Amino acid sequence: MIEEYITDIDADEGNLLIFDKTGYKLSINIPDNITRENVYDIWFNLPCGIPVTHREVDTYSSELSEIKIKATDKCLEVGSGLAEWIPYILEKIEFDERPTVIELSDYKKMKNMLQYAINLRIDPKITPELESLVRRCDVYLDPEKVNLINFPFIDAIQNNPELVGKFDVVVDIMGADLYQNMSSYGFYVSGIEKRLLAPDGILISQDPHKTFRNIGNN
């Protein structure tokens, strides 16, 4: 089945826009200001309006770079989008148990839209980044590498009670805060995320006030 897409140009922002029939939108910034630090050079918007970005591992919270991930650690990322951390640690470590990702985005849709953008031959400066994001989609879609729970966060926890008390490392870099446009909701979600920690597990958040170590607790 051949996917049908609509393309447009946002002249004010200099973005190429690609839409699919279900409401997914891929935005690609055309000018010469594409950098690894700019997570909004290439990004998606879901039909519900939530943005999906490709945060690079060196732009995560500094606390994450300070902890030593071991092969025996059980790791979870909430709201990973197209971010680099899970693919990065899978390249570095052969885990005893595959990392878990809770993410509501449809990686197959995003991969197909990225591949479509590559085939448009927009700009040689952009192509390597698009190809990198396709490879990340492949990682998230590989059940031998990642335990992908493809639901909104609250639904994922309700449907998978075995996640409670399981994880040595839980990472949520602003994912929860994007689920609803309410700052209090982010704190509500971070409270639930703490319940997912194993004894001595750690929750890493972009907000240092939400980073938490479960010292000696069950």
N, C-alpha and C positions, 0 to 999 in steps of 0.2 A: 504494500500500500504506500503510495507516494504522499508525503505530507504536503499540505498546502499552507503557504505562509503569505502574509502581507508585509511589504516593506514600506517604510516611510522615512523621511528626514525631518528631524527637529532642527530647523535652521538656527534658532536662537541659541541652542546649546551645542550645536555641532554633533549631534548624535544620530547614528543610523538606528532605526527602530525596526524590529522584526516581531510580528505578532503571529500566534497560531490561533486556530479556531476555538480553542477552549479558554482563551484569555491570558495565556502566558505571553509576556513581553520581554524581549531581549534588547537591551540598549548597549550600543557600542560607541564610545567616544572617538571621533575621527581625528581631531587635531593632534599635534605633536607632543601633548602633555601626558602621554601614557607612561605611568611609572608603577613599580611594584607597590609603592606606598599608597597609591590611589585605588582603593577598592571599588570605586565607582567609575573606572575606565570601561569595564565590561560588567554588566549586572543584569539580573532578571527581576521582574516583578511578577508575583503570583496573581492569579485572578482575584484573590482577596486583598491585594494591594501590598502584601509583605514583600520587602526587597530581599533578594538572595545575592550575596556577594562572594568574592573569592579571596578572603583574607589570607595573606601569606603567613607562614609560621613565625617569621621574625617580627611580625606586627601584633602577635598575641600578647597577653599579659606577661609582664616580666617574671611573675611568680612561676609561670609554666616552664620557662627556660631554666629555672633554678632547681627543679625537682628531677630526680633520676628515675626514669621509667624503666622498669625491669620486665623481663619476658613473662614473669609470673603475675604481673599486674593485670587487673581487669579494668579496662578503660572505657569510658563513655563520653561521647560528645553530644550535647544537646543543641539542635539548630545549627548543624555544621554547614549547611548550604554547600557552596563549592570551595570551602576553605581547605587549606593545605595540611592541617595538623595530622589528621588520620592517615592520608596517603604518605606523609612524611615519616611518621613513626613506624608504619608498616615496611617502609624501605630500610629502616635502621634496625628493627627488632623482629625476631621471629617469636611471636607470642604463643604461649601455651593455649590461650583462648582468644579468638578473634575479637577485636574491639567492637563495641556496640555504638550505633549512631541512631539517634531519634531525629527524624527530619520529615517534614510534611511535603517537601517538594518532590516532583516527579522527575527523577534523574534521567529516565529514558527520553522524556519530552525535551529536557534541557540539552541533553547530548545531541539529539537530532537537530535542534535549532542552532547549536554551536557548529555542527558539521555543515549545515546549510550556509551559515555565515562564512565559514572557511571557503566553501565552493564559490561564493560571490567574489572572492579575491579582492577584498576591500582595500587592503593596504598591507604590504609585506611586513610592516612593523607590528601589526596586530595579529597576524597569522600564528606565530609561535605561542602567543598567550592563549588564543582560542584552542590550539591543539593541546596545550597543557591542561586546559579545563575539560576537554573531552577525555583525556586520560584520567583525570580525577573522577569524572562520572563513571568510567569503567571500574575504578577501584570501589566506589560506593555500591555499584551494582553487582559486584562479584561476591556471591554468598560464601565463597571459601575464604575471603579476606575480611569481610565486614558482616556483622549481624545488623542489618538495616531494618529498623522499625519505622515504617513509612506512615506515621500518624502524627497528628498534633500531640504536643507533649502530654497534656492531661489524659487524653485518650490512651496514649501509649502506656502510661503508668497503670491506668485502670485495667487495661487489657493484659498487662504483663506483670502481675504482682510479684513474680520471682525476682524482679529487678531491685526490690527494696533490700537495702543492706548488703548489696553485692559488690560495689565498685571501689577500687582503690584510688582511682582518679576520675573525677567528673569535671568536664570542661564545658563551660557555657559562656562564650564571648559575645554577649549582647543578644543571643538568640531569644532568650525568654522575654526580654524587654520589647522585642519586635512582635511578639505574639498578639499583644493588644496595646493600644495607644494609652497606656496607663502606667505610671511609674510604680504604683502600688502593686500592680499585677506582677511586675518583675520580682519584687520581694516575695510575693506569694509563691511564685514558681521556685525561687531559690530556696525557700523553706522546704518544699517538696524534694528538691534536689538533694538537700542534706540527708533526707531519709534514705537516699539511694546509696549512701556511703557505707562501706565496710568499716569495722573498727580501725582507727588510724587512717582512714581514707581522707582525701583532700578534694575540696571543691574549688576550682579555679574559675574566677570571673574577671571580666574586664574591669568591673567596678571593685576596687580593693576592699570596700566595705562588705562585699558579699563573699569574698574568698574566705574559706572556712576549713579548718582541720578537725576531723572527728576523733579527737585524742581519747583513746581508751573507752569509747562509747560503743554500745551495741545498737 
